[in-house]
Amino acid sequence: MGKVDDESLSRLVAVTGPAGSSNVALAAAVTSVRNAAAGSCAVILVEGLSDQAAVEALAARRGRNLRQEGIFVVPMGGATNIGHFLDLFGPRGLRARLAGLCDEGEERDFRRGLTRAGLGPVSARDDLERLGFYVCVADLEDELIRSLGTAAVERLIAGQGELGSFRTLCRQPAQRHRTREQQLRRFMGSRSGRKIHYGQVLTDALDLTRVPRPLDRVLTRV
């Protein structure tokens, strides 16, 4: 098994900020992978905490206990940190089985990171999927909104007691001419913690026959 010293791990925590320093999943994944046979644990790398919430919510709905299976969903604090996490968990580090999600706008960062980690060449989306990494268009919130439909998402927002706040946002000059999907995405990112909360709320409401493809595939992969 590849070795990762504590200094390297500390540097990773430093560059990821809150997603590293306060994320129990990172510490749990490192501990488990270090103490397990090579390849027996899996790490799903995601950009942020809202993606982690959605993946774990879907796993629970499918009756899976990821921790018991030796699977860890690890937020990276942004796609630009992919190289650091591949150094830690990839073939030159702890050699975990890997999968992941990224937003469409960050696909290039993921391709470059996987290639540099020795998993490439990764020049196309098919190459990403061959390695277990799936692209959300435009992001996971957008995928979830399209799967549920805007009317259903608005009902969920109402159920959370936030319909008034959403309608206030829609009246803002910058939002008036945007599509409903764009307004919903903006609303979910408009307050600290809201994206994380709705990552779980939207996933819990999914018809399990209409799960967004990237979310479905990343869990099927591991």
Backbone as CSV, one residue per row, in Angstrom:
resi,resn,N_x,N_y,N_z,CA_x,CA_y,CA_z,C_x,C_y,C_z
1,MET,0.840,-1.192,0.000,0.000,0.000,0.000,0.876,1.242,0.000
2,GLY,0.489,2.257,-0.782,1.218,3.507,-0.766,1.157,4.147,0.606
3,LYS,2.145,4.965,0.901,2.210,5.596,2.217,2.004,7.096,2.086
4,VAL,1.282,7.653,3.030,1.054,9.095,3.090,1.389,9.540,4.491
5,ASP,2.376,10.443,4.627,2.757,10.857,5.969,1.811,11.926,6.498
6,ASP,1.910,12.178,7.813,1.002,13.124,8.446,1.206,14.540,7.942
7,GLU,2.429,14.868,7.543,2.687,16.204,7.006,1.921,16.413,5.704
8,SER,1.893,15.400,4.840,1.148,15.499,3.586,-0.337,15.677,3.858
9,LEU,-0.853,14.938,4.834,-2.259,15.048,5.183,-2.569,16.433,5.741
10,SER,-1.669,16.989,6.545,-1.870,18.332,7.094,-1.917,19.374,5.981
11,ARG,-1.070,19.205,4.963,-1.092,20.137,3.835,-2.427,20.052,3.100
12,LEU,-2.961,18.835,2.985,-4.246,18.659,2.325,-5.350,19.368,3.097
13,VAL,-5.360,19.210,4.406,-6.352,19.897,5.239,-6.231,21.407,5.053
14,ALA,-5.015,21.915,4.958,-4.797,23.349,4.821,-5.360,23.895,3.513
15,VAL,-5.159,23.172,2.417,-5.618,23.691,1.128,-7.116,23.529,0.951
16,THR,-7.739,22.578,1.635,-9.173,22.380,1.458,-9.995,23.237,2.397
17,GLY,-9.402,23.819,3.401,-10.139,24.689,4.305,-11.191,23.921,5.078
18,PRO,-12.392,24.505,5.240,-13.421,23.870,6.059,-13.781,22.470,5.603
19,ALA,-13.756,22.224,4.283,-14.131,20.895,3.809,-13.115,19.843,4.228
20,GLY,-11.891,20.285,4.542,-10.911,19.322,5.030,-10.840,19.301,6.537
21,SER,-10.718,20.491,7.156,-10.457,20.533,8.584,-11.636,20.079,9.421
22,SER,-12.868,20.253,8.945,-14.017,19.872,9.750,-14.739,18.645,9.208
23,ASN,-14.169,18.026,8.196,-14.878,16.920,7.564,-14.469,15.598,8.182
24,VAL,-15.387,14.997,8.909,-15.119,13.718,9.555,-14.828,12.646,8.515
25,ALA,-15.452,12.759,7.344,-15.275,11.739,6.308,-13.820,11.621,5.872
26,LEU,-13.100,12.748,5.796,-11.704,12.703,5.374,-10.873,11.897,6.360
27,ALA,-11.009,12.209,7.642,-10.235,11.491,8.654,-10.619,10.022,8.699
28,ALA,-11.921,9.743,8.604,-12.371,8.357,8.642,-11.871,7.571,7.443
29,ALA,-11.888,8.213,6.273,-11.422,7.534,5.069,-9.937,7.213,5.153
30,VAL,-9.147,8.190,5.584,-7.706,7.966,5.680,-7.400,6.834,6.658
31,THR,-8.033,6.864,7.821,-7.794,5.826,8.825,-8.165,4.451,8.299
32,SER,-9.329,4.345,7.668,-9.794,3.047,7.191,-8.950,2.518,6.042
33,VAL,-8.624,3.398,5.099,-7.849,2.950,3.942,-6.445,2.544,4.362
34,ARG,-5.857,3.289,5.299,-4.517,2.941,5.778,-4.492,1.552,6.413
35,ASN,-5.569,1.189,7.099,-5.587,-0.055,7.866,-6.201,-1.227,7.118
36,ALA,-6.595,-1.011,5.876,-7.256,-2.062,5.106,-6.330,-2.559,4.000
37,ALA,-6.690,-3.703,3.450,-5.949,-4.221,2.309,-6.137,-3.292,1.118
38,ALA,-5.125,-3.179,0.279,-5.185,-2.293,-0.875,-6.402,-2.612,-1.728
39,GLY,-7.182,-1.573,-2.040,-8.332,-1.735,-2.912,-9.599,-2.206,-2.242
40,SER,-9.545,-2.492,-0.940,-10.749,-2.987,-0.271,-11.683,-1.858,0.159
41,CYS,-11.176,-0.642,0.253,-11.999,0.522,0.568,-12.165,1.377,-0.689
42,ALA,-13.269,2.111,-0.727,-13.530,3.002,-1.858,-13.756,4.412,-1.349
43,VAL,-13.328,5.378,-2.146,-13.521,6.794,-1.835,-14.220,7.448,-3.014
44,ILE,-15.361,8.093,-2.729,-16.068,8.881,-3.729,-15.694,10.332,-3.508
45,LEU,-14.993,10.919,-4.460,-14.546,12.308,-4.352,-15.596,13.225,-4.959
46,VAL,-16.061,14.187,-4.171,-17.059,15.151,-4.644,-16.561,16.559,-4.355
47,GLU,-17.150,17.528,-5.047,-16.646,18.891,-4.923,-16.955,19.518,-3.572
48,GLY,-18.188,19.308,-3.080,-18.568,20.001,-1.856,-19.503,19.212,-0.976
49,LEU,-19.895,19.851,0.129,-20.703,19.190,1.137,-22.115,18.884,0.653
50,SER,-22.668,19.702,-0.259,-24.005,19.409,-0.774,-24.001,18.142,-1.618
51,ASP,-22.923,17.918,-2.361,-22.805,16.683,-3.140,-22.694,15.476,-2.211
52,GLN,-21.912,15.632,-1.149,-21.801,14.560,-0.159,-23.174,14.219,0.419
53,ALA,-23.959,15.251,0.760,-25.281,15.030,1.343,-26.173,14.252,0.385
54,ALA,-26.122,14.588,-0.900,-26.971,13.916,-1.882,-26.558,12.456,-2.080
55,VAL,-25.273,12.211,-2.207,-24.799,10.835,-2.408,-25.169,9.960,-1.211
56,GLU,-24.936,10.468,-0.017,-25.231,9.674,1.177,-26.734,9.476,1.359
57,ALA,-27.534,10.479,0.978,-28.994,10.337,1.079,-29.502,9.275,0.117
58,LEU,-28.979,9.255,-1.106,-29.418,8.247,-2.067,-28.999,6.850,-1.618
59,ALA,-27.786,6.727,-1.094,-27.339,5.423,-0.600,-28.274,4.916,0.491
60,ALA,-28.654,5.790,1.413,-29.555,5.397,2.493,-30.905,4.956,1.943
61,ARG,-31.419,5.674,0.941,-32.705,5.304,0.349,-32.631,3.943,-0.342
62,ARG,-31.456,3.597,-0.806,-31.284,2.286,-1.446,-30.907,1.191,-0.453
63,GLY,-30.958,1.529,0.823,-30.697,0.538,1.853,-29.235,0.199,2.035
64,ARG,-28.355,1.112,1.649,-26.924,0.850,1.766,-26.340,1.620,2.949
65,ASN,-25.424,0.982,3.659,-24.654,1.638,4.713,-23.225,1.744,4.195
66,LEU,-22.889,2.908,3.668,-21.602,3.057,2.991,-20.428,2.809,3.917
67,ARG,-20.488,3.304,5.137,-19.361,3.116,6.056,-19.121,1.629,6.316
68,GLN,-20.204,0.871,6.518,-20.039,-0.564,6.748,-19.458,-1.265,5.526
69,GLU,-19.707,-0.707,4.354,-19.160,-1.270,3.116,-17.728,-0.796,2.857
70,GLY,-17.213,0.083,3.715,-15.878,0.618,3.496,-15.825,1.656,2.398
71,ILE,-16.924,2.430,2.261,-17.026,3.458,1.227,-17.188,4.812,1.902
72,PHE,-16.409,5.787,1.452,-16.394,7.109,2.077,-16.620,8.182,1.017
73,VAL,-17.577,9.062,1.278,-17.846,10.190,0.384,-17.095,11.393,0.952
74,VAL,-16.109,11.864,0.215,-15.192,12.881,0.736,-15.292,14.168,-0.080
75,PRO,-15.777,15.257,0.524,-15.788,16.561,-0.159,-14.380,17.146,-0.211
76,MET,-14.064,17.785,-1.340,-12.704,18.271,-1.552,-12.558,19.774,-1.382
77,GLY,-13.657,20.491,-1.124,-13.550,21.939,-1.035,-13.310,22.595,-2.374
78,GLY,-13.795,21.967,-3.446,-13.659,22.525,-4.785,-12.885,21.611,-5.714
79,ALA,-13.219,21.680,-6.994,-12.630,20.781,-7.991,-11.133,20.987,-8.179
80,THR,-10.643,22.206,-7.899,-9.216,22.459,-8.121,-8.337,21.665,-7.159
81,ASN,-8.936,21.091,-6.121,-8.167,20.285,-5.170,-8.081,18.816,-5.564
82,ILE,-8.606,18.457,-6.720,-8.653,17.048,-7.110,-7.268,16.412,-7.094
83,GLY,-6.244,17.140,-7.544,-4.899,16.570,-7.593,-4.387,16.182,-6.220
84,HIS,-4.659,17.001,-5.208,-4.219,16.694,-3.846,-4.895,15.425,-3.327
85,PHE,-6.172,15.265,-3.621,-6.892,14.098,-3.133,-6.494,12.833,-3.888
86,LEU,-6.162,12.977,-5.161,-5.668,11.816,-5.909,-4.278,11.409,-5.426
87,ASP,-3.462,12.398,-5.047,-2.164,12.075,-4.445,-2.355,11.276,-3.161
88,LEU,-3.377,11.639,-2.389,-3.627,10.972,-1.114,-4.214,9.580,-1.305
89,PHE,-5.271,9.473,-2.098,-6.024,8.214,-2.170,-5.726,7.385,-3.417
90,GLY,-5.033,7.954,-4.392,-4.840,7.297,-5.673,-3.719,6.277,-5.696
91,PRO,-3.295,5.870,-6.899,-2.319,4.786,-7.044,-0.938,5.105,-6.481
92,ARG,-0.595,6.381,-6.320,0.693,6.750,-5.741,0.588,7.040,-4.249
93,GLY,-0.619,6.900,-3.718,-0.853,7.141,-2.298,-1.391,5.907,-1.618
94,LEU,-2.630,6.003,-1.113,-3.199,4.917,-0.317,-3.883,3.831,-1.151
95,ARG,-4.015,4.060,-2.446,-4.502,3.046,-3.395,-5.901,2.536,-3.059
96,ALA,-6.784,3.467,-2.763,-8.194,3.124,-2.596,-8.845,2.994,-3.973
97,ARG,-9.969,2.290,-4.019,-10.795,2.335,-5.215,-11.438,3.720,-5.280
98,LEU,-11.484,4.303,-6.454,-11.916,5.695,-6.584,-13.131,5.832,-7.489
99,ALA,-13.955,6.818,-7.160,-15.039,7.256,-8.025,-15.260,8.726,-7.693
100,GLY,-16.125,9.400,-8.452,-16.332,10.799,-8.131,-17.360,11.479,-9.006
101,LEU,-17.732,12.680,-8.579,-18.641,13.563,-9.299,-17.972,14.908,-9.500
102,CYS,-18.246,15.545,-10.630,-17.805,16.921,-10.819,-18.853,17.684,-11.610
103,ASP,-18.800,19.012,-11.507,-19.672,19.872,-12.301,-19.102,19.988,-13.712
104,GLU,-19.969,20.294,-14.639,-19.560,20.434,-16.037,-18.432,21.442,-16.197
105,GLY,-18.504,22.543,-15.457,-17.493,23.585,-15.595,-16.130,23.191,-15.073
106,GLU,-16.067,22.142,-14.258,-14.805,21.701,-13.665,-14.300,20.395,-14.274
107,GLU,-14.911,19.977,-15.360,-14.518,18.703,-15.977,-13.047,18.698,-16.371
108,ARG,-12.560,19.825,-16.872,-11.158,19.890,-17.306,-10.211,19.678,-16.134
109,ASP,-10.547,20.250,-14.960,-9.707,20.052,-13.774,-9.631,18.568,-13.419
110,PHE,-10.735,17.871,-13.510,-10.750,16.451,-13.187,-9.945,15.655,-14.208
111,ARG,-10.104,15.958,-15.481,-9.331,15.237,-16.502,-7.838,15.414,-16.264
112,ARG,-7.425,16.658,-16.045,-6.010,16.945,-15.835,-5.498,16.264,-14.576
113,GLY,-6.280,16.303,-13.495,-5.849,15.684,-12.251,-5.696,14.187,-12.362
114,LEU,-6.632,13.533,-13.009,-6.563,12.074,-13.165,-5.397,11.663,-14.053
115,THR,-5.138,12.455,-15.088,-3.997,12.160,-15.961,-2.689,12.290,-15.200
116,ARG,-2.545,13.372,-14.438,-1.306,13.596,-13.681,-1.115,12.559,-12.584
117,ALA,-2.216,11.996,-12.095,-2.118,10.980,-11.039,-1.748,9.605,-11.583
118,GLY,-1.568,9.511,-12.888,-1.176,8.234,-13.477,-2.333,7.349,-13.881
119,LEU,-3.536,7.925,-13.948,-4.720,7.149,-14.304,-5.137,7.383,-15.745
120,GLY,-4.408,8.209,-16.445,-4.783,8.623,-17.792,-4.131,7.803,-18.874
121,PRO,-4.150,8.340,-20.118,-4.631,9.688,-20.435,-6.148,9.802,-20.334
122,VAL,-6.609,10.977,-19.887,-8.040,11.232,-19.729,-8.366,12.454,-20.588
123,SER,-8.752,12.204,-21.820,-8.947,13.295,-22.774,-10.404,13.543,-23.127
124,ALA,-11.310,12.685,-22.673,-12.714,12.835,-23.022,-13.585,12.364,-21.862
125,ARG,-14.868,12.699,-21.935,-15.787,12.314,-20.866,-15.887,10.796,-20.728
126,ASP,-15.791,10.095,-21.837,-15.811,8.634,-21.770,-14.655,8.097,-20.927
127,ASP,-13.503,8.761,-21.010,-12.352,8.347,-20.204,-12.640,8.559,-18.723
128,LEU,-13.279,9.679,-18.387,-13.656,9.922,-17.001,-14.570,8.813,-16.489
129,GLU,-15.584,8.482,-17.277,-16.546,7.476,-16.829,-15.913,6.095,-16.724
130,ARG,-14.974,5.815,-17.585,-14.266,4.527,-17.492,-13.560,4.402,-16.146
131,LEU,-13.130,5.530,-15.585,-12.441,5.539,-14.301,-13.392,5.712,-13.115
132,GLY,-14.703,5.873,-13.403,-15.674,6.002,-12.322,-15.998,7.427,-11.931
133,PHE,-15.686,8.400,-12.792,-15.958,9.806,-12.509,-17.018,10.319,-13.486
134,TYR,-18.033,10.971,-12.943,-19.206,11.335,-13.724,-19.461,12.836,-13.634
135,VAL,-19.899,13.418,-14.748,-20.050,14.865,-14.883,-21.509,15.256,-14.742
136,CYS,-21.783,16.226,-13.868,-23.125,16.768,-13.673,-23.314,17.991,-14.560
137,VAL,-24.444,18.076,-15.233,-24.757,19.199,-16.119,-25.925,19.965,-15.513
138,ALA,-25.744,21.228,-15.156,-24.504,21.979,-15.007,-23.810,21.623,-13.694
139,ASP,-24.611,21.277,-12.688,-24.090,20.786,-11.425,-25.118,19.819,-10.844
140,LEU,-24.849,19.263,-9.678,-25.751,18.253,-9.145,-27.113,18.849,-8.795
141,GLU,-27.141,20.093,-8.297,-28.430,20.730,-8.005,-29.268,20.846,-9.270
142,ASP,-28.634,21.216,-10.362,-29.341,21.327,-11.642,-29.895,19.971,-12.068
143,GLU,-29.101,18.928,-11.905,-29.560,17.575,-12.244,-30.779,17.194,-11.406
144,LEU,-30.730,17.487,-10.120,-31.832,17.132,-9.228,-33.091,17.929,-9.565
145,ILE,-32.936,19.208,-9.853,-34.085,20.054,-10.193,-34.748,19.550,-11.472
146,ARG,-33.955,19.205,-12.479,-34.527,18.708,-13.728,-35.211,17.358,-13.538
147,SER,-34.644,16.520,-12.687,-35.253,15.220,-12.442,-36.592,15.348,-11.729
148,LEU,-36.673,16.248,-10.762,-37.896,16.423,-9.979,-38.934,17.285,-10.685
149,GLY,-38.466,18.270,-11.461,-39.352,19.265,-12.057,-39.479,20.474,-11.147
150,THR,-39.616,21.650,-11.742,-39.587,22.877,-10.950,-40.774,22.967,-9.987
151,ALA,-41.942,22.504,-10.414,-43.112,22.590,-9.532,-42.905,21.774,-8.268
152,ALA,-42.342,20.572,-8.422,-42.088,19.721,-7.253,-41.042,20.347,-6.345
153,VAL,-40.016,20.973,-6.930,-38.981,21.612,-6.113,-39.569,22.792,-5.342
154,GLU,-40.438,23.562,-5.976,-41.082,24.670,-5.259,-41.940,24.157,-4.104
155,ARG,-42.599,23.024,-4.300,-43.384,22.455,-3.199,-42.474,22.029,-2.050
156,LEU,-41.312,21.510,-2.382,-40.358,21.136,-1.336,-39.866,22.363,-0.583
157,ILE,-39.595,23.439,-1.312,-39.177,24.688,-0.672,-40.287,25.192,0.251
158,ALA,-41.526,25.103,-0.213,-42.655,25.508,0.631,-42.719,24.653,1.889
159,GLY,-42.445,23.355,1.735,-42.465,22.456,2.876,-41.383,22.765,3.896
160,GLN,-40.339,23.447,3.449,-39.264,23.859,4.348,-39.520,25.247,4.937
161,GLY,-40.670,25.846,4.595,-41.006,27.164,5.115,-40.255,28.298,4.452
162,GLU,-39.754,28.077,3.209,-38.905,29.084,2.579,-39.479,29.616,1.266
163,LEU,-40.758,29.351,1.002,-41.313,29.802,-0.274,-41.305,31.323,-0.376
164,GLY,-41.583,32.021,0.725,-41.533,33.482,0.709,-40.152,34.007,0.351
165,SER,-39.121,33.377,0.902,-37.740,33.793,0.600,-37.413,33.544,-0.870
166,PHE,-37.896,32.422,-1.406,-37.647,32.128,-2.814,-38.336,33.154,-3.708
167,ARG,-39.578,33.496,-3.407,-40.305,34.468,-4.227,-39.662,35.846,-4.149
168,THR,-39.121,36.193,-2.987,-38.394,37.461,-2.860,-37.181,37.474,-3.776
169,LEU,-36.458,36.381,-3.809,-35.289,36.293,-4.691,-35.709,36.439,-6.147
170,CYS,-36.820,35.801,-6.529,-37.262,35.844,-7.922,-37.611,37.252,-8.376
171,ARG,-37.979,38.124,-7.436,-38.340,39.499,-7.785,-37.136,40.417,-7.933
172,GLN,-35.969,39.938,-7.569,-34.775,40.767,-7.690,-34.487,41.036,-9.172
173,PRO,-34.051,42.254,-9.511,-33.806,42.588,-10.927,-32.907,41.587,-11.651
174,ALA,-31.882,41.100,-10.972,-30.951,40.174,-11.628,-31.570,38.812,-11.905
175,GLN,-32.690,38.503,-11.258,-33.308,37.178,-11.386,-34.552,37.158,-12.274
176,ARG,-35.123,38.312,-12.546,-36.440,38.351,-13.190,-36.478,37.666,-14.545
177,HIS,-35.417,37.744,-15.299,-35.427,37.206,-16.661,-34.749,35.834,-16.753
178,ARG,-34.404,35.267,-15.616,-33.812,33.924,-15.622,-34.908,32.864,-15.652
179,THR,-34.544,31.675,-16.090,-35.501,30.578,-16.085,-35.789,30.146,-14.656
180,ARG,-36.877,29.415,-14.462,-37.206,28.939,-13.125,-36.097,28.037,-12.595
181,GLU,-35.543,27.204,-13.457,-34.445,26.328,-13.028,-33.265,27.139,-12.516
182,GLN,-32.925,28.206,-13.224,-31.808,29.056,-12.805,-32.114,29.762,-11.492
183,GLN,-33.334,30.202,-11.326,-33.716,30.849,-10.066,-33.638,29.879,-8.899
184,LEU,-34.064,28.654,-9.116,-34.012,27.657,-8.044,-32.572,27.341,-7.662
185,ARG,-31.716,27.219,-8.645,-30.300,26.958,-8.358,-29.691,28.114,-7.584
186,ARG,-30.015,29.340,-7.993,-29.474,30.507,-7.299,-29.966,30.553,-5.860
187,PHE,-31.239,30.229,-5.659,-31.802,30.244,-4.313,-31.053,29.269,-3.408
188,MET,-30.756,28.108,-3.919,-30.111,27.103,-3.075,-28.682,27.481,-2.707
189,GLY,-28.084,28.349,-3.480,-26.735,28.791,-3.153,-26.675,30.154,-2.498
190,SER,-27.850,30.684,-2.106,-27.902,32.075,-1.653,-27.700,32.260,-0.161
191,ARG,-27.586,31.177,0.592,-27.361,31.302,2.031,-26.507,30.146,2.507
192,SER,-25.617,30.415,3.439,-24.720,29.377,3.950,-25.520,28.192,4.484
193,GLY,-25.160,27.008,4.030,-25.791,25.790,4.507,-27.009,25.360,3.718
194,ARG,-27.536,26.260,2.863,-28.772,25.927,2.146,-28.538,24.831,1.095
195,LYS,-27.445,24.912,0.376,-27.166,23.885,-0.635,-27.036,22.508,0.004
196,ILE,-26.381,22.449,1.140,-26.211,21.168,1.833,-27.574,20.619,2.243
197,HIS,-28.396,21.480,2.818,-29.728,21.072,3.273,-30.558,20.538,2.108
198,TYR,-30.583,21.282,0.997,-31.417,20.864,-0.126,-30.803,19.710,-0.919
199,GLY,-29.503,19.507,-0.793,-28.923,18.310,-1.391,-29.602,17.054,-0.868
200,GLN,-29.869,17.038,0.428,-30.565,15.897,1.023,-32.067,15.951,0.758
201,VAL,-32.671,17.140,0.904,-34.123,17.261,0.715,-34.536,16.821,-0.691
202,LEU,-33.829,17.292,-1.693,-34.180,16.948,-3.071,-33.942,15.462,-3.357
203,THR,-32.853,14.939,-2.844,-32.558,13.524,-3.079,-33.575,12.633,-2.386
204,ASP,-34.004,13.023,-1.198,-35.012,12.244,-0.484,-36.347,12.222,-1.225
205,ALA,-36.583,13.225,-2.064,-37.856,13.313,-2.785,-37.822,12.659,-4.164
206,LEU,-36.675,12.199,-4.607,-36.551,11.629,-5.949,-37.410,10.388,-6.120
207,ASP,-37.985,10.250,-7.304,-38.505,8.966,-7.760,-37.274,8.097,-8.056
208,LEU,-37.168,6.974,-7.411,-35.950,6.165,-7.559,-35.785,5.569,-8.953
209,THR,-36.795,5.719,-9.795,-36.636,5.310,-11.194,-36.160,6.476,-12.058
210,ARG,-36.006,7.665,-11.458,-35.597,8.855,-12.201,-34.419,9.566,-11.529
211,VAL,-33.524,8.793,-10.981,-32.334,9.370,-10.342,-31.422,9.949,-11.424
212,PRO,-30.902,11.166,-11.254,-29.972,11.719,-12.244,-28.833,10.743,-12.534
213,ARG,-28.501,10.620,-13.792,-27.532,9.612,-14.227,-26.205,9.682,-13.471
214,PRO,-25.566,10.861,-13.312,-24.271,10.857,-12.613,-24.381,10.343,-11.177
215,LEU,-25.441,10.741,-10.480,-25.636,10.314,-9.101,-25.882,8.819,-9.031
216,ASP,-26.674,8.314,-9.944,-26.944,6.875,-9.993,-25.667,6.097,-10.290
217,ARG,-24.927,6.533,-11.288,-23.751,5.786,-11.730,-22.635,5.764,-10.703
218,VAL,-22.446,6.882,-9.994,-21.317,6.918,-9.062,-21.545,5.933,-7.916
219,LEU,-22.795,5.771,-7.487,-23.079,4.798,-6.436,-23.034,3.371,-6.949
220,THR,-23.496,3.189,-8.182,-23.439,1.851,-8.782,-21.989,1.403,-8.951
221,ARG,-21.117,2.368,-9.204,-19.693,2.068,-9.436,-19.056,1.423,-8.215
222,VAL,-19.449,1.849,-7.012,-18.816,1.330,-5.811,-19.744,0.361,-5.082
